[in-house]
Amino acid sequence: MKSRAFVSLFIAFMFIGMAVTGVMSYIWKYNERLSAFHVIFSLSFLTLALFHIFNNYKPLKTYLTK
């Protein structure tokens, strides 16, 4: 699997995990484990998104300069 597809797939998984844990945190009382999972998903999402931007810098630059 190419690194672009790999990173894109994991960004999608991290976003889903972040959304689900965020909704669960909103509905339920405070849960330390759930909050930890939400932070892990969020930091992983941010890291992978930055890597994705770095990995696709040239196509993004071309797209944004049009």
Backbone torsions as a table, in degrees:
resi	resn	phi	psi	omega
1	MET	NA	133.9	179.2
2	LYS	-68.2	154.3	-176.7
3	SER	-65.2	-32.5	178.5
4	ARG	-63.3	-45.9	179.5
5	ALA	-66.4	-39.8	179.5
6	PHE	-61.3	-49.3	-178.3
7	VAL	-66.1	-42.2	179.5
8	SER	-61.8	-41.5	179.0
9	LEU	-63.3	-45.4	-179.6
10	PHE	-70.6	-30.9	174.1
11	ILE	-62.3	-42.1	178.6
12	ALA	-63.4	-43.8	178.4
13	PHE	-63.1	-42.0	179.6
14	MET	-66.0	-38.3	177.9
15	PHE	-63.9	-44.0	178.5
16	ILE	-62.6	-45.0	178.6
17	GLY	-62.3	-40.6	179.4
18	MET	-65.8	-41.7	179.6
19	ALA	-66.1	-44.6	-178.7
20	VAL	-64.7	-46.4	-179.6
21	THR	-68.1	-31.7	176.1
22	GLY	-65.7	-44.1	177.9
23	VAL	-65.8	-42.0	179.2
24	MET	-63.3	-38.8	178.0
25	SER	-65.7	-33.8	-180.0
26	TYR	-71.3	-37.2	-175.6
27	ILE	-80.7	-44.1	-173.6
28	TRP	-94.5	168.2	174.2
29	LYS	-67.0	166.0	-178.9
30	TYR	-57.5	131.0	178.5
31	ASN	-134.1	119.3	-175.3
32	GLU	-62.5	-40.0	-179.6
33	ARG	-66.2	-42.6	178.7
34	LEU	-63.8	-41.0	177.6
35	SER	-63.7	-38.4	178.3
36	ALA	-64.5	-42.9	177.0
37	PHE	-62.2	-40.3	179.8
38	HIS	-62.9	-42.0	178.3
39	VAL	-65.7	-41.7	179.1
40	ILE	-62.9	-46.1	177.9
41	PHE	-61.8	-41.6	-178.0
42	SER	-66.2	-45.5	179.4
43	LEU	-67.2	-38.1	176.8
44	SER	-65.0	-41.5	177.7
45	PHE	-60.4	-46.9	-179.9
46	LEU	-62.9	-44.9	179.6
47	THR	-62.5	-46.3	-179.5
48	LEU	-68.6	-35.1	177.5
49	ALA	-65.2	-41.2	176.9
50	LEU	-65.1	-41.2	176.8
51	PHE	-63.5	-38.7	179.0
52	HIS	-63.4	-43.4	177.7
53	ILE	-63.9	-44.4	178.8
54	PHE	-62.5	-40.9	-178.4
55	ASN	-69.5	-27.2	-177.9
56	ASN	-114.7	28.6	-174.9
57	TYR	-61.3	-45.9	-177.2
58	LYS	-62.7	-49.7	176.7
59	PRO	-62.5	-37.2	178.1
60	LEU	-65.5	-40.9	179.2
61	LYS	-63.5	-43.2	178.0
62	THR	-62.5	-43.0	-179.0
63	TYR	-66.0	-41.5	-176.5
64	LEU	-75.4	-20.9	-179.6
65	THR	-88.5	-4.0	178.2
66	LYS	-76.0	NA	NA
